[in-house]
Amino acid sequence: MVKRNILLNPGPATTTDTVKYAQIVPDICPREKEFTDLMSSVIRDLTDFADTSGEYTAVMFGGSGTSAVEAIISSTAGKDSILIVNNGAYGKRMCDIAEIYGLNFIEFKSKSYEPLDLDSLESVIKENSISHIGIVHNETTTGLLNDIEATGRICKKYNIMMIVDGVSSYGAIPVNMKEMNITYLAGCSNKNLQAMPGVSFVIARIDSLEKIKSISPRNLYLNLYLQYDYFKRTGQMRFTPPVQTIYSLKQAIKELKKEGIENRYERYSDSWRTLIKGLEKLGLTYIVPLKHHSRLITAIQEPDIDGYNFQDMHDYFYGKGFTIYPGKLDGYNSFRIANIGDITSKDMEVFLELLEVYLNSKKSC
């Protein structure tokens, strides 16, 4: 048994021992057929979790979720503008990527704790020549769930391709890419898939992948078409893959198939409901209204208690086997609690009990 830590940060998440042990395999060259067969199996599974129409495929990279987002943005943009929804740190990151690559993009700003104004979004589209819209599904700055289904309908109306950062939602919140009109979706191994860090992937419409062949490459490692085409021809990634991580990812996929995405989301939601109830009991305020919440991570206003500071609270919980996460929200002093990974509502109950003890200790000082 490996010591179990409860990670309440938004990834990497707490993993099962079986996922951890799946990394312990005989050394193998990733160019061998045995390993390329494993990668092909993983790619099929990753695709099938989001679409079974046969019109999509997954393209894997070694790297964090941001590498998949960067691969999409840097590889698919043509001469027309990309409209990027910025309602949190990860929407802002998409803008940063577009700016670094010198792309023609329009930043659509929105508050990170309120739903998108879709009418305003559509007005911007009408006034500009837009080829792609980039949007984060679960904005982990606050836990706001953006309405990608409604955004997809707008994209379909104006013949726009939709790029979704699903890094923090894929594997938990059910998605049907064809029905939602998603062209590209970024994901990673170490959040709701409950695998180890080190693998990112893009699920994309095959016909859209074929079309970006004509775009002059802006980079090498993260070029989406080159990675897709090389794997299609050889069954291999162009550069050395994170071998052991992919073995653990295969085991994590097996465990997700057994649990089911809907059931996993309900387990996560159960922990989230426990958290919300406990916060209300303790008089703490969460920032995103429940109606628009992803149920995967919660931004919480810091308590107004003399002597409180986040680092002290973090160290207290770390000593108890729990990891909590600082806030990332301008204008609010906040911290964040995620409820993803191999945890249950019972773990959340223990966290809340410890939180009450900690806050009471500060009040009595």
Summary of the structure (lengths in Angstrom):
residues: 365
radius of gyration: 20.8
end to end distance: 39.2
largest distance: 66.8
contacts: 1269
relative contact order: 0.17
helix: 44%
strand: 18%
